[in-house]
Amino acid sequence: MLSIKGLTKVYGRKTKAVDNLSIEIEDGEFVAFIGTSGSGKTTALRMLNRMIEPTDGVVTINGMETKKMDPVELRRKIGYVLQQVGLLPHMTIKENIVLVPKLLKWPQERKDEKAKELIKLVDLPESFLDRYPSELSGGQQQRIGVVRALAAEQDIILMDEPFGALDPITRDTLQDLVKELQKKLGKTFVFVTHDMDEAIKLADKICIMSHGKVVQYDTPDNILKNPANDFVRDFIGENRLIQDRPNMKTVEKAMIIPKTVNIDDSLDHAVSIMREYRIDTILITNKSQKLLGYLDIEDIKEGVRKKAELIDIMQRDIYRVNINSKLQDSVRTILKRNVRNVPVVEDDNKLVGLITRASLVDIVYDSIWGDDEEVQTSDPSKDIGVDI
């Protein structure tokens, strides 16, 4: 457990950047600090690993006071992701990933295995380990920056607005990655953001700050339903739809069953399914129903011309959401990415459904006008393609 009691930072004689912050963070929780500029959220985060020394208050990790620990050793025990990626340009990707394990004097074999393990977690090939940061895209560098914080197997990871400078789609993808890694690895994440949508999407609990003080600390659902005061109500905004529908919190309630083909099926079979259901895109799975990719009309044309197999022509880069994802996040994603449909998967990437624009229409209308009747989705037989 990470316990914060009376944490205070005073600059000069009077300016309190953080004023008597007291919260408890359980092991494995994802907590977001959020507030306007100057609210004290980043100062609070940096006092947790003593990058900024507190003026007063006590921070304990599993009962041990951080002020009694050597600050360098403390920082090696806590992962940290900066606002900028911060990859060292003269080091390879592998050297960047295992920077802290090297300082901890891990044996070379263990460092090599950890680097291979982590680069797989972010869906990048092992060959990238020998490249330099300048050879990777901005989004790829950001992924490396995230997993580098996990390399030394620390239980607590601090993240200071790591996605602030990214384009919306890259940011959205990395948010999903961070949440997936946090759940999979069971780490405690403390995340600073100024974006309420980001906090709602990622956090188990949100700490809203203003002028150095905690205004409200609670789960996203409780904050949305019961804002503590007008400041919180204004900060949330009035435009977050479907937030008060207890039966529509996750995508499971709104998804439909998509049509698919197996990776071992023939191209002719895929064409016949697409023709029968009049769809321009179809999802591809294996025998275990794991989502592998998709085909569209252009892929079909190319496959017919080359007499290719599905595995040779399918597109593998497909955006998906987890079945436990919040429904409002999927609405924003569909609008942001301008797609008609998003596949829904379980934790093992097993395809279980599809969220479509059409299946969301009644839900959004119901949120606006407060109709209590059961939400009806569109006919699944007529809305099963994936327009990426």
N, C-alpha and C positions, 0 to 999 in steps of 0.2 A: 504493500500500500504506500501511496505517496500522500503524505499529510502536510498541509500548509496552514500554519496558524499565525495570525497577526503579521503577515509579511508586509513590510513597509520599506519604501525607498524615498529618502528625502534628499533633494538637491539644494545646495545653499542652506539657508536657514528656514525657509518656509515651504518651498515647492515640493509637494508630495506627488511623486509620479505614480506610486502605488501606496494605497492607504488602508492598512489593516486587512489585507486579503486573507481569508480563512476558508479553505475548502478541503474536502477529502476526495482522493481519486483512488478507486479500487484497482487492483491488479487486472490488466486486460481491458480496461476502459479506454474509450476514445473521447477525449475532452477537448472542446474547442474554446479558446479565448477569443472574444469578439468585442469590438467597440469602434467608435469613431477614432480618427487620428488624435493622438495625445491622451487616449483613455488609459494607458498604462499596461496594455496587454503584452507588448513585446518586452517591456522592462520586467514584468512579472515572469515571463517565460525564461528570460536570461538569468534571473536570480535563482532559478531551480538548479542550474548547474554552475552557479557562481561565476558566470561570465560578467555579471554585475553583482557586487557584494551588497546584501541587504543592509539597510540601516537598523532594522529591528525585525523580530519575528523568527520563527523556527520552521525549517523544512526538514522532514524526516522521510527516509526511504526504508521501509520495513523496520521502523523503530530506531534507525541510526540517524543522528543529526548530521546534515551535510556540512555544517560549519565546523565540525570536528574532523572532517575528512580532508586530506590533501586535495586542493582544487584540481590539480592536474589528473590525479587518479580518479577523482569524481567525474571529470569530463570524459575519461576513457570508459567509464561505466554507463554513460548516458549517450545514446546516439543523438546526432544533431544534423538537421537539414536546413541550410541557409536560404535566404530569399533568392540569392543567386546560386547557381549550381555549385560553383566553387571547385570544379575538377582542376587538378594541377596539370597544366598543358604539357609539361615535359615528361610526364609519367604516362605509361600505358593505362588502358582501362582496368586491367587486372591489378596493376600497382595502385591505382586510385581506390579500387574496391577494398583492397586488403591493407590500406594504410594504417588503420588502428590495430588490426591483428599483428602487423609488423612491429608496431611500438610495444605491443604486449608480448613480443618474442614468440609468436606461434611458430612451429616448425613449417618448413616450406611446403611439405605435402598437404598439411591441413589448410594452409592458405590457398593452395591451388584448388583443392576440393571445394572450399567455401566460395571462391570466385566463380567456379563452374556452376555451383548450385544456385547462386544468386542471379547470374545472368540468365539462367533458364527461367527464373521466376518472373522476369520482365520480358519474356518472349524475344530475346535477342540471341543470335547464334554465338557459339563459343569462340568462333573466329574473331569476334569483335574484341575479345580480351587482349589481343595483341595490337589493337589499333590505338591511336591517340585521340584525345577529345575532339580535336579539330576535324577529324574524319567522320564524326557522328553528327546527326542533326540535333537541333536544339531539344526536341522532345526526347530523343534517345539519350542525350547527356543528362536530361532531367531524371530519366528512369535510373540511370547509374547513380546519380546523386541520392536518390531515395534508397536504393539497396545498399549503398555504401554505409549508410547509417545502421544497417542491420548486420553488417559483416562481423562485428565483434560479439554478436549474440547478446547485446545489452537488453535489459528488460524494459527500459524506458526510452522512448524516442521523442525528441522535441523537434517541432517543425515550425519555422517562422515564415509564414506566407510564401511557401515554396513555389506556388503556381501563379503568383501575381502578375508576372510579366509575359505569360504565355497566351497564345491565341485560344479562343473559347473551346475549340474541339480538342486540342492537345490537352488543355486544362481538364476538360471533362474526362478524358481517357485516363489521365494520371490520378484524378480523384478516385476513379473506380479501382485503379491499381493499388493505391494506398489503402483503401478500405478492405480490399481483398487480402492484401498481405497482412494487415493488422488482425483480421479475423483468423486467417490461416495460422499465423505464428503466435497469436495470443499475447502480443506485446501491449504495453501501455503507451498510448500516443497522446501527447499534448500538442495541440495545433493552434497556431495563431492565424486569424483571418479577419478581413474586414467585410467579407461577403456572407450575408445571412443564408443565402441558398446553399453555399458551400458548407456552412456549419450544420445546417439541417440535414444535408445529405450524408455527411460523414460522422457526426458526433453522436455518442451515446448520451452525453451531457454537454450543455453549453453554458459557459460563464460569460455573461454580458457585463461589460465594464463601462464606467463613465467617470471621468475625472479621478481615476485611480481607485475607485471603489467598485465593489461587486454590486450590481443592481439586481441581478437574478441569476441563480445557478440551479438548473433543473434539466430534465429531458427535453428534447425538441418538442415532443407532443404536448407536454405540460406547459411549456412556454407559449406555444401557439394557441393553446386553449385558454390559458390563464396568465396573460402578460401582467407583470408585477405593477406596472404604472404606465403613464402616457409615454414616457421615453421608450420603454420596451415596445409598446404598441406601435409607435411611429417607426422604430428601428426595424421591426418585423415587416411593416407595410401591409396594405390592404389587398394586395394583388396575389396573395398566395392561396390559390384555390384548392379545393378538396382536402384541406388540412383538418377539417373537423368531422370527417366521415369515418367513424371507427371501423366500419366494415370494408373500407376501401383504402387501407393504408399501404398495402403492398401490391405489386403487379399481378400477383396470383389471382386476385379477384377480378381482374379485367382482361386477362389473356385469353386467347383462343387457341385451338389446336391447328398447327400448320401442316400442310402437305410436304412430304420430304421424299428424297430418293436415297438409297444406300450407295456408298462409295463404290461398291462392286457391281451396281446396276449398269446397264448399257446406256449409251447416249440416246439411243432410240427410245428407251423406256422413259428417260427424263423428258424427252420431247413430247411423248404421248401424255404424260401426266400434266405437263404445262398446257398442252392443247386442250385436254379434257376440262381443266378447271380455268382456262383462259387467264393464266397468270404469266407475267413476263420474267419472273425470277423464282428460283426454287432452292430450298435449303438441302444440304448434303450431310448425312450422318453416317456413322459406322454401325456395326451390328449391335453395339451397346447403346445406340442412340446419342453418342457424343457428337456435338456439332463440329463439323470440319470446315465448312465453307458454304459457298453458294454459286449458282450459275445464273447468268442472265442471257438475254437473247443474243447479244454479241458474242458471248462465250460459246453458245450453241453453234452459231454460224462458223466460228473459227474451228470448233471441234469437228463439225461435219466436213469442213474443207480438208482438215488434216487427218481425218479418220482416227481421232484421238480418244483416249479413255477419260472418264470423268476426273480422275485424280490428276491428269495432266493439264486440264483446262480450267478447273474450278478456281475461284478466287477465295483465298484463305483469310484475308483481312476483313473481318466482319464484326461490327460493333454489336455487343450483346449486353443484357442486364441479368443480374442474379434474381432468382425468384423471390428473395426477401427484400429486394430493392423497394424503396418508397415510390408509390405511384406518381406523386408530384414530380419526382426527379425524372421519371421516364417521360412525362409530359414535356418538361423543359428540354430534355435531350432531343426528343422528336422534333420540337420546334426549332431548337438551336441548330441541329444538323440537317434540317429540312429533309427528313426521310419519312416514308409512309409507315414503315414497320421496324420493329426491333425484336430479335429473338430473345426468349427467356430461357435461362439455363439454371441448373442446380450447381452446387459447389464443385462437382466433378466434371463440369461442362456438359452435362447431359441435357439435351434439348427437351424442354417440357411445355413450351408454348410460344406465343407470339403476341406482342402488343402492337396494335395498329392504330392509325389515326382514327379510322372509322369506329373502332371499338371504344375509343375515348370520348367521342362526341357526346353521347348521352350522359356520361359521368360528369363532364364539364358543365353541361346544361343543368344537370341535377344539382350541382354545387351552387350554381348561380341562383336558381329559382327555388331551391329547397324542396324539391319533390321527394317524398319519402317512398315512392314506389320502387320496386326492385329494378335495378339497372339492367337493361338488355343490351348485349353486344350485337355487333353485326353478324350476319350469316357467315360462319367460318368457311364454308365451302366457296365463298365468293371473295374472300379477302385473305389469302394465304401466301401470297408472294412476298418477297422482301426486296424493296426498292432501296438499294444502298446508295 
